[in-house]
Amino acid sequence: IIAINNLGYIGKDNKLMWKSSEDLQHFKRLTEGSRCLVGYNTNLELPPLTNRTIIVDTKDGIIEADRQNIDWCIGGKKTYEKYVKFFTEIHISHIDNNDIGDTMLPMLLLDPDCKIFNYYFKTNVLEYEF
């Protein structure tokens, strides 16, 4: 699962740069009750994700994705790059936002059989809950 803005940014300071209650509700629907792989640095800034098992990537080596029964990779950039070869589908939330971040979506070489799902969301100023 990846959220990206109009300029290709996926974050700033290991956090999302925008608020989109629609996207976060979508994220929650997809990931509730599942096992989510997250990068070490991204995990440091991640809010509590209830009703999900969080598996934190190691800085060295690769977690055996099949043995862990990982359902989703939820970032960050290095984790996407490291595990892209295991993706069977990718869900991309396109956020209508033009802020400048410090982390862009990397070039991901997907398996030709990987299914791609695109979603489009607006930003808002409402508070949200993961």
PEUR-V366581 format. One record per run of one state. SS is the DSSP state (H for helix, E for strand, L for the rest). FROM is the first residue (numbers start at 1). TO is the last residue. Records with the same first field share a line. If there is no record, write none. Layout:
SS->FROM-TO, FROM-TO
This chain:
L->1-1, 6-8, 13-14, 16-20, 32-34, 39-39, 46-52, 57-64, 69-71, 74-76, 87-88, 97-102, 105-114, 123-130
E->2-5, 9-12, 15-15, 35-38, 53-56, 72-73, 89-96, 103-104, 115-122
H->21-31, 40-45, 65-68, 77-86
